[in-house]
């Protein structure tokens, strides 16, 4: 295999691994800007991966699987939002419980069922896909990947330009002031978590019925945490967050590709690479205080 | 400025009642405000001013009573409804969001599409009309206290409210900024016929700026009058509910001038043996010199006041002296020996006690018992190597509680269940126990009622009489004048001057506070 070919292979694999992260990161970014520290993004992705495969198997349509995956994410976002930002249970505890619950539940259910494999179609863009090196990685993917072209700008616009987004940011920075301005703080956070659920669900479903075509136990394997790391890595900016997703996706691709290319490198080390990168990024950004000031802090009216 | 007494007042509250649990914050309060007047609302902490305004803004729901706006009964269930009725508030705290720009802050609470051009144009128009220049693109955290207040005022006026509420608007402003604000308010009522409700505990301000005044006491209306027909002394008496006899009380309420009691009152005494010496103390945070080369000395038995407008570095100095922040440069000497502040607990070991500015934050542990809080800094005395000797702890706590008149249901009761004044006494008792040489009291009377303020003053004086050096960090001029022998003034993190209290005229202090040598 020529160097060019293997580079293209790694890039293709990197893009495929980045796309699910990018979907979920759009959601997590928006939720964190609203001050909602959503740990359960892992549960959203894993749950959606399972339900999408189950639906695709039952209906024969991978697209239906994708839709049900989004709905699964929404449901988990609804549950997380209501437990954390209505019942005022510690949001980290809620997240950890949901992650453990979904992992256990899907691991059990997969042993009771046999699913047939379905995958969404590949959409190749004529001409563009023939560009050397980047043509195949970028312009010959599964069709839902192209939704990013729409959803990334939409997320950015929602947060930085819409009234809803302005209110979200206010809620994430200073919930008391937002309350005084007549903004329903916890309602905004629940709404942000719904958006996060839908996007994380899409990411999880894309991973299952888009790239892999089947479900296996713990198939997200901590990608939800990587998404959280990407938002931190990106210092709560969408562009940098997506760059973070790419870095993590590519390092994942290297891990898979290097042994096949005959390079001997400790695979365990490469598994740890994204997390190490996230740690280093956090160290670098820690002193800048970029995070939304009220991130992860519950808000209750009448208390300061 | 005689208010035009129209038949229908712009705002009328009839027997508003609001309770929180067993506490009645407002008890059948009546208030009538006419268009074209500035109406003062005067009261001590906890008199019910804030609760009444929260009702008026739709932030809390009243238990009983009627609100009439222009003669029509209204529900006032939400902040949006209050805004639609033309009720706007200039908030003191929690209202601007630091990470957002000025125009984004102004746009918060609007409805509909965000139109930056239109919002910025609106800001420019209001700024021009009232002479309040602000840059709509600036981030709020880059603005000074005065500029933030300006943003608040512009934000409120842009919505064209008919009734403006200002809650303690001058507490963080310089004298000049306060005058600017009152000038704007004067135009708002006289030329535009709006109504203003000015909440304050500063009598001078009420007397200067308002047309009529309502005094609240313990949730009830105690007194109402045309301001011109009353005197600050009368208002103070109505607010407290008894004759203001002590200089201390008068000072706390903002009655100038204050005559100090005691022989050492007017004269500058010789400086005593220093027990606290700060030299070149500097803290740089985020590129800003929050404290800039502070030199300050407190002698044994002296009360030295550090006076200045809030937000000029006092909080940082309090944090440094609490050991929470390690200074970038400079030294701290306690009782003649230099303290290495990079290690926790050394300041307290060296004999420095501190009553921190925010007692809930770093003064007491609210959910721990009175006894545990009282002995927290002297655990060696009440415990063995591993175990706490409960009997010794309770004995020590009992002794301190008796000595400092701490009113508590039991020594095992959580500090949370105590009143603010008693919580503050717990802090003071703990910090003065042991071998304390220096006591730093940062805003020790914030949020206390008059009785507790009086008690605090007496205890600070007694501590000084016992030879302890007291550094009083305060933003209340009257408090400083009443207690201190020396006054140092801090402005933008620098000490702009220090003078004995006998030389400290309000004018000279005012100049120093404004950052100018006097």
Interface residues (C-beta under 8 A of the other chain):
Chain A: X161 X162 X163 X166 X167 X169 X170 X173 X174 X176 X177 X178 X179 X180 X181 X182 X183 X292 X293 X302 X304
Chain B: X59 X60 X78 X79 X80 X83 X91 X94 X95 X96 X97 X98 X99 X100 X104 X107 X108 X109 X110 X111 X112 X113 X114
